[in-house]
Amino acid sequence: GITRPCVKHNFLVTDIKDLAETIKKAFYIATSGRPGPVLVDIPKDLTSMRAEFSYPKEVSIRSYNPTVKGHRRQVRRAIDMILEAKKPMVYTGGGVILSGAAEELTTLNRELGFPITNTLMGLGGYPATDPLFVGMLGMHGTYEANNGMHDSDLIVAIGARFDDRVTGNIDKFCPHARVIHVDIDPASISKNVQVDVPIVGDVKQVLQAMIEELRSRKERPDAAALADWWKQINEWRKADCLQYKQDGEDKILAQYVVDKFWEITQGDAYVCSDVGQHQMWAAQFYKFDKPMRWINSGGLGTMGFGLPSAMGVQVAHPDATVGCITGDGSIQMCIQELATCLQYQLPIKIINLNNGYLGMVRQWQEFFYQKRYAMSYMEALPDFV
């Protein structure tokens, strides 16, 4: 009922004998297809009942059978289009991470030599230090990534959903581009942007099929056209849109802090973040070369996510360096969990980028509401140190 808008599926257990099978079904639905939360509602009276426990090894749900293998004809059409492209862009999202397809994506793109960009949720799906990577795209993305998308003649979208922070004005988004879209969720394809070649399937399996198809061909992308395209992208890169100037030590810039954290950890930390400007600085300035190293609430945008998620990561990887990049607003949402960190001796590195405001709220009020500030200045901030 009330949970339907925010869960993938829900179950109401009315017979204690059905509980074990229901739990199995819930985990199957939650982790297959497009992953999502599944609610199992257990009424109070069932908690006092007893039943023989029989947990099935497998379950079959007739009404739920997600497609995992992409259609071969669509894969061939996609490769045809890729080989014809003069100004291609590869645009990847969180689906690459969830599918465990970073290796396949890296292999395919290095064979193609295409410029590639990640969404906020897709960071780490392709090595950020690779010269083919043009940075994150969208509202908080790089100049070269956004211009590349706008001027491209082909977008290869992989495990991404064309959300509003990426597209901006949907009517002006990538006006000259044909679109290939790989996604396990058919409802996501052509939802926001009309797609020319839809491929429904698990990203990892579809990329494997695309690599196989490409290697079976003698043709390769037009090298001369690609060289011209890279020349233009490198011109955009010269703008150095993420540059900043750290003068002395009286005032430490947030960008400098994240840069130094990447340098000190040699890019090998697990980085969790809350939601706000600090989240975007972390995404822009920590170069993620591996998947599953960037943990953040990018879709729902949940303030307070950073510290609890860092605790979970630290427990899962006790010997790893785990950083929680947060802000003065977000950290207060779950600050009581510092007691839990002490209880379990979790050596999380908490980096509080304290600017005295709900920074992103204030930024939007400046950009879109003629500096009419409300609820963004925090006059009673605690002394965090």
C-alpha positions, 0 to 999 in steps of 0.5 A: 500500500503506502510503501509502493512508490518507494520500493521495488516490491512488497510482501505481506506475510499472513502465514508463518509457513510462507515466511522463509520462501517469502524472504528468499523471493524478496532477496531474489527480486531485490538483487536481480534485474534493476536492484531495489528495496523490497519490503517484507511486512511481518505482522506482530502476531506472526512473530510469536508463532513457530514453524518448521524452517525450510529455506529454498535454494532457488525460487521461481516467480512467474510474473518476474523474469528480468531480461539479462542477455541483450538481443544480438540483432540490437548489439549488431546495430549498436556496433554498426552505429559505433563504427559510423560515428564521427563525434562519439561519447560514451556516457555511463552510470550506476548500472555499470557499478551494480552490474560489476561491469567496470572491466568490460567497459574499460576493455571496450572503450580502450579498443574504441578510443572514445571519450567517456564520461560518468554520472555521479553514481557511475564514478569508478566504473571507468578509471578517472586517471585514464586519458580517455576519461573527460570527467563527470558530466551534468550540472556539476560536471566538467566543461569538456564532458558537457560540451562533448555530449552536446556536440556529439553525433552518437551517445552510447549510454550504458547503465544511465538514466538521463536524469535532469541533472545530466540533461538540463533542458531536455529539448536542447539536450544533445540535439545532433546525436543518435542514441544507443541505450543499454539498461536492464530496466526497459522502463528506463529506455526512452523515458526521458530521451528518445533512443535509436537503439535500445538494448535491454539486458544486464550491462556486463553481459551486453558489454561482453556481447559488444566486445565479441561483436566488435572483435569479429569485425575488420572495421574500426572507428574512423581514426581521422574523424576521431583525431579531429574530435579529440582535438576539439575535446582537448581545446575544451580541456584547456579551460581547466574548469575545475581549477582553484587557487589555494593561497596560504593556510589561513583559509583552506579550500574544500577542493584542496582538502579533497585533492590532498586526501586523494594524494595521501591515500594514493587514490585507494580509499573508500569514500563515503559522502553525505549530500551537498556541495561537499559531495560534489567536491568529492566527486570532482576532485577524488579520482576514482580508478576502481568501482565500489570505492565511491559510496553516496546517496546520489539518487534520493539525496539523503542527508545523513547518509555519509557516516552510517555508510562509512561505518558499514564500509569500515566493518566490511573492510576493516583494514582499508582506509575509509573516508567520510566526506561530509558537511556541517549540515549533513553530519548533524543528521546522524552525529549520534553514531559517533558513539557507535564508531567508538563502541566498535573502534571504527577508524573512519576518517571524517572530513567535515567541510564546514562552511557555516551554511547548507551550502547547496541550498544557499547556492540554488537560492543564489542561482535560481531565487534571486538570493532570497535566502531561507533556512540555509544559514545555520546560526547555532552550529556546534564546535565540531572540533 
